[in-house]
C-alpha cells in the first residue's frame, strides 16, 4: 500500500487507482490510450487485449474496475465488441464498461447500453474529455 503524508504529518493511505483494461484491435490506438490515460495519477492500465477472447481472459485474470473497449474487434464483424460487452457484463457484476468507437449511431448506443455498457464515446473525442 502506498502512503502519502497529509498536512498535519500523519500518514494517510493514498487513494486507490482506477484499474483499466484496454480492448481494441489496433495496437497503436491502445498505445495512445495508455499514454493519455496514465498521465492521470488516479488511473492505471492493468491489461490490454486485441480480440474478444483475449479480452475475456485478461479481464478474468486482472479484475479491472473499467474496460475501455471498441465495438469492432476484427475484420469479420463490425460489432464483435457488443458480444464482448454482454459477456463481460454478465460474468463480472459491477464492472464499468465504456465503449470507445468510430461508430456514431443511436441504435448502437442503445444496443451497447442494453449489453451492459455504462458509457459510449466516439473516438474523435478530445483527450481532456475522455
ChimeraX attribute file (.defattr): number of C-alpha atoms within 10 A of each C-alpha:
attribute: neighborCount
match mode: 1-to-1
recipient: residues
	/A:1	6
	/A:2	9
	/A:3	11
	/A:4	11
	/A:5	11
	/A:6	10
	/A:7	6
	/A:8	6
	/A:9	8
	/A:10	9
	/A:11	12
	/A:12	11
	/A:13	11
	/A:14	12
	/A:15	12
	/A:16	11
	/A:17	13
	/A:18	15
	/A:19	17
	/A:20	25
	/A:21	25
	/A:22	26
	/A:23	31
	/A:24	25
	/A:25	20
	/A:26	15
	/A:27	13
	/A:28	10
	/A:29	14
	/A:30	20
	/A:31	12
	/A:32	10
	/A:33	16
	/A:34	20
	/A:35	12
	/A:36	13
	/A:37	17
	/A:38	13
	/A:39	10
	/A:40	11
	/A:41	11
	/A:42	13
	/A:43	15
	/A:44	17
	/A:45	19
	/A:46	17
	/A:47	19
	/A:48	23
	/A:49	22
	/A:50	18
	/A:51	20
	/A:52	24
	/A:53	10
	/A:54	13
	/A:55	24
	/A:56	17
	/A:57	13
	/A:58	19
	/A:59	25
	/A:60	13
	/A:61	10
	/A:62	13
	/A:63	17
	/A:64	20
	/A:65	17
	/A:66	19
	/A:67	26
	/A:68	22
	/A:69	30
	/A:70	30
	/A:71	25
	/A:72	23
	/A:73	22
	/A:74	16
	/A:75	8
	/A:76	8
	/A:77	10
	/A:78	13
	/A:79	16
	/A:80	17
	/A:81	26
	/A:82	25
	/A:83	14
	/A:84	23
	/A:85	27
	/A:86	18
	/A:87	15
	/A:88	23
	/A:89	18
	/A:90	13
	/A:91	13
	/A:92	14
	/A:93	9
	/A:94	12
	/A:95	19
	/A:96	19
	/A:97	25
	/A:98	21
	/A:99	25
	/A:100	24
	/A:101	19
	/A:102	14
	/A:103	17
	/A:104	12
	/A:105	10
	/A:106	9
	/A:107	8
	/A:108	15
	/A:109	17
	/A:110	13
	/A:111	14
	/A:112	24
	/A:113	18
	/A:114	14
	/A:115	20
	/A:116	23
	/A:117	24
	/A:118	14
	/A:119	14
	/A:120	21
	/A:121	19
	/A:122	15
	/A:123	16
	/A:124	9
	/A:125	12
	/A:126	8
	/A:127	10
	/A:128	7
	/A:129	6
	/A:130	12
